[in-house]
Amino acid sequence: MIEEAKKKTFLGFDFSTQRLKALVIGEDYNVLHEADVEFDVDLPEFRTAGGVVRGERGEVTAPPLLWVKALDMVMDRLVVAGVDFSTVEALSGAAQQHGSVWWSKDAEAKLGSLSADDFVHTQLATAFVCDSPVWMDSSTSADCKALEEALGGAEELAKITGSRAYERFTGPQIRKVFRTKPRVYHAAARISLVSSFACSLFLGKIAPIDLSDGSGMNLLDIHKMQWDERALKACGDETLESKLGAPVPTATDLGAISPYYVQRYGFKPECRVVAFTGDNCSALAGLRLRTGWVGLSLGTSDTLVLGLDAPAAPLAGHVLVGPTPHAPYMALLCFANGSLTRQNHRDRLVGPSWEAFNELLRSTVRGNMGYLGVYFDTAEIVPRRAAGRWVVRADGRAVDGAAPQHEARALLEGQALARRAHAHHVGLHIDESSRLIATGGAAVNKELLQIFADVFNAPVYVLEQHGNAALLGAAIRAADVWSAAIGLKLIGSEPTVSPVATPYPDHDKIYTPMLARYRELIETIPKLD
């Protein structure tokens, strides 16, 4: 390898809810440097709690200037870490999904004339007309209902945009501003997602919304890859399309970096800026998911990210445009009852020891002698069901007090069956090439991963490179788009994963009937509106 090639690096950012993270990788995709800024701790002047400001009626916002100042700080921390920005060939980023940023009429002029002698946040102090509604906001129920009615119902909206109307989605959020704060709506020259806003800071002009993050707004026709006219009309006026701008594919090179970063930090003038996207979309890229693969994040809640060939129309979960050429579409399913529920019942059954809990699992057989359980410590999102605990025997009769070992396996097998059943609803098809890529704290539990391997009939792997798939995905997308443009295959472009569980030969005989039983059981549980 020539010496010059060794010096190529790629930069990724993740503007998440509570912090801004940055990461530098080499051409082998190994991590070279990291830095982060925690909003509550490092920027107390913005008075956020958990990175947001909560209102009294479900409103949750964040000041966009907080994110700009955090960028100034994280850049300085990268400097202290010894990053040589002159080696960065391209950069990209991820951001919390569903937040919106409302630019003032002179904002783009300010972005294009930044002085390298001053911080970005001092120069953009008046660039925003309001604080940003973010994904935790739940104040738009009336707007969601109106949007669904305008497009012919929840199912029709899901067919067009990939999701029924959700309170946190940007379309209903825009509708609420248009309805309740018309002066703010008309004062905004452009409306960005948090991802395209963050990209704008590096591009020196307002960046377009990418198709993948844009399909999480209830405004984009995911088949035609353009804004849906009826959805726009339902959420704003005739100016809304121009405020949003035309969306672009996620794997788009938007141009060279702003001269501000060349002069202040020493970036090369030709450093490329690749479109930023949402954090879940970036995670799919970080996990290198293909069609038929599943990203399985086992955290406080469990999240499934799936690569799809074609879009479904789910009433639970979301289908988005894929961020990479490997998967034209992606599905996103979030299950509220994840690791926290697992931990609660571990404590109830054996106390605070996973090894003791796993001993219970090992004392039972796969299929659990017919015992099947649904454990919702909190109201579930997918499917929308009330909190409660339901355990049944093979004959379908309810059980009040199963033995601890049967409860332990019923909990985990029930969770895995739920993930498989609802993944099927959004278009997952398992074949010989399918695999699960597990991340998150519970991915260290091989007993749990073996259950997922058997239920999904697919081997389970763990990602070796980095725990934050969204952040890693940002840097990987920068490297992938840059290398594709010049026709160079980088040595780290294939994922580094390790197999940890493979399905047993009799998986189908055991779990196919249990999958049907799960579907029957879930229909008996009280539904939420």
Salt bridges, closest charged atoms under 4 A:
ASP14 OD2 - LYS21 NZ 3.58
GLU34 OE1 - HIS466 NE2 3.00
GLU38 OE2 - ARG19 NH2 3.65
ASP42 OD2 - ARG77 NH1 3.32
GLU45 OE2 - LYS69 NZ 2.62
ASP72 OD2 - HIS121 ND1 2.74
GLU89 OE2 - LYS8 NZ 3.60
GLU89 OE2 - LYS268 NZ 2.92
ASP106 OD2 - LYS110 NZ 3.71
ASP143 OD1 - ARG175 NH1 2.80
ASP143 OD2 - ARG179 NH2 2.86
GLU148 OE2 - ARG164 NE 3.70
ASP253 OD2 - ARG272 NE 2.89
ASP302 OD2 - ARG342 NH1 2.83
ASP302 OD2 - ARG419 NH2 2.91
ASP347 OD1 - ARG346 NH2 2.72
GLU355 OE2 - ARG362 NH2 2.48
GLU359 OE2 - ARG362 NH2 2.78
ASP377 OD1 - HIS345 NE2 2.82
GLU407 OE1 - ARG348 NH2 2.76
GLU413 OE2 - ARG409 NH1 3.27
GLU447 OE2 - ARG362 NH1 2.58
GLU494 OE2 - LYS489 NZ 3.65
ASP506 OD1 - ARG366 NH2 2.89
GLU523 OE2 - ARG385 NH2 3.54
GLU523 OE1 - LYS527 NZ 3.60
